[in-house]
Amino acid sequence: MGRFPSAAHLASYAGLAPATTSSGTSIPGEHAPGSRNRQLKRAMLLPRVRTLPASRNYYDRCRNRGKTHTQALLRLPRHRISVLFATRGDGTFYESRTAAAAVA
């Protein structure tokens, strides 16, 4: 984890950040990067919306912002990468905001 300077770099390594290729005036669109860690990507995709309350809350927020079902589902693994990257620095465990508010 120390070799990634940001969560975006880790997401790109996992294949969760789209890459745009262009050549002159031709821009074919965005696609998954060619080099990716399939095992990390699969691990981020496995937990579904129904299994984790924090994932369900994030999914609902995306849907309320106008994202389609598929777009909201594809945003979840990228969000998990950001959370993973944020908690790796100080060695703390992830605690959802709702759980933290209930304790306080």
MIMI-942215 format. One record per residue (C-alpha): residue number from 1; x, y, z. Coordinates in steps of 0.02 Angstrom, whole numbers, plus 50000, padded with zeros to 5 digits. Layout:
<nodes>
+-----+-------+-------+-------+
: seq :    px :    py :    pz :
+-----+-------+-------+-------+
: NUM :     X :     Y :     Z :
...
+-----+-------+-------+-------+
</nodes>
This chain:
<nodes>
+-----+-------+-------+-------+
: seq :    px :    py :    pz :
+-----+-------+-------+-------+
:   1 : 50000 : 50000 : 50000 :
:   2 : 50145 : 50118 : 50031 :
:   3 : 50189 : 50126 : 49848 :
:   4 : 50025 : 50213 : 49803 :
:   5 : 50028 : 50401 : 49833 :
:   6 : 49839 : 50419 : 49824 :
:   7 : 49676 : 50321 : 49822 :
:   8 : 49660 : 50360 : 49636 :
:   9 : 49824 : 50269 : 49601 :
:  10 : 49764 : 50118 : 49700 :
:  11 : 49598 : 50119 : 49606 :
:  12 : 49690 : 50125 : 49441 :
:  13 : 49799 : 49978 : 49496 :
:  14 : 49641 : 49880 : 49537 :
:  15 : 49564 : 49924 : 49369 :
:  16 : 49425 : 50028 : 49446 :
:  17 : 49473 : 50194 : 49368 :
:  18 : 49428 : 50214 : 49184 :
:  19 : 49564 : 50264 : 49063 :
:  20 : 49539 : 50372 : 48910 :
:  21 : 49645 : 50334 : 48758 :
:  22 : 49661 : 50461 : 48620 :
:  23 : 49760 : 50472 : 48461 :
:  24 : 49757 : 50640 : 48373 :
:  25 : 49575 : 50686 : 48351 :
:  26 : 49509 : 50510 : 48384 :
:  27 : 49444 : 50481 : 48560 :
:  28 : 49363 : 50308 : 48567 :
:  29 : 49302 : 50325 : 48748 :
:  30 : 49340 : 50262 : 48920 :
:  31 : 49381 : 50082 : 48964 :
:  32 : 49463 : 49983 : 49101 :
:  33 : 49652 : 50001 : 49104 :
:  34 : 49748 : 49859 : 49022 :
:  35 : 49857 : 49820 : 49171 :
:  36 : 49755 : 49786 : 49326 :
:  37 : 49755 : 49675 : 49478 :
:  38 : 49605 : 49563 : 49448 :
:  39 : 49609 : 49487 : 49622 :
:  40 : 49599 : 49657 : 49706 :
:  41 : 49460 : 49711 : 49589 :
:  42 : 49362 : 49552 : 49624 :
:  43 : 49385 : 49576 : 49812 :
:  44 : 49313 : 49752 : 49799 :
:  45 : 49166 : 49693 : 49692 :
:  46 : 49117 : 49543 : 49799 :
:  47 : 49029 : 49627 : 49947 :
:  48 : 48857 : 49669 : 49884 :
:  49 : 48742 : 49810 : 49932 :
:  50 : 48632 : 49703 : 50044 :
:  51 : 48774 : 49635 : 50152 :
:  52 : 48843 : 49798 : 50223 :
:  53 : 48735 : 49940 : 50288 :
:  54 : 48868 : 50070 : 50242 :
:  55 : 48866 : 50005 : 50063 :
:  56 : 48678 : 50016 : 50056 :
:  57 : 48683 : 50196 : 50120 :
:  58 : 48812 : 50244 : 49989 :
:  59 : 48711 : 50157 : 49852 :
:  60 : 48554 : 50250 : 49906 :
:  61 : 48646 : 50417 : 49905 :
:  62 : 48707 : 50384 : 49728 :
:  63 : 48533 : 50338 : 49671 :
:  64 : 48460 : 50495 : 49751 :
:  65 : 48588 : 50598 : 49655 :
:  66 : 48517 : 50529 : 49492 :
:  67 : 48637 : 50386 : 49455 :
:  68 : 48568 : 50229 : 49374 :
:  69 : 48571 : 50062 : 49464 :
:  70 : 48725 : 50005 : 49367 :
:  71 : 48817 : 50168 : 49393 :
:  72 : 48783 : 50162 : 49580 :
:  73 : 48844 : 49980 : 49590 :
:  74 : 49004 : 50022 : 49497 :
:  75 : 49039 : 50168 : 49613 :
:  76 : 49039 : 50055 : 49766 :
:  77 : 49207 : 49968 : 49736 :
:  78 : 49290 : 50136 : 49700 :
:  79 : 49219 : 50203 : 49863 :
:  80 : 49284 : 50049 : 49955 :
:  81 : 49458 : 50082 : 49884 :
:  82 : 49451 : 50261 : 49951 :
:  83 : 49399 : 50200 : 50124 :
:  84 : 49535 : 50066 : 50122 :
:  85 : 49666 : 50194 : 50073 :
:  86 : 49607 : 50317 : 50206 :
:  87 : 49615 : 50189 : 50348 :
:  88 : 49784 : 50117 : 50301 :
:  89 : 49885 : 50269 : 50359 :
:  90 : 49841 : 50274 : 50542 :
:  91 : 49802 : 50090 : 50568 :
:  92 : 49624 : 50120 : 50624 :
:  93 : 49477 : 50009 : 50580 :
:  94 : 49335 : 50074 : 50475 :
:  95 : 49185 : 50134 : 50572 :
:  96 : 49032 : 50196 : 50480 :
:  97 : 48968 : 50370 : 50518 :
:  98 : 48802 : 50303 : 50582 :
:  99 : 48890 : 50187 : 50704 :
: 100 : 49003 : 50327 : 50764 :
: 101 : 48852 : 50441 : 50792 :
: 102 : 48761 : 50305 : 50890 :
: 103 : 48910 : 50284 : 51009 :
: 104 : 48932 : 50471 : 51040 :
+-----+-------+-------+-------+
</nodes>
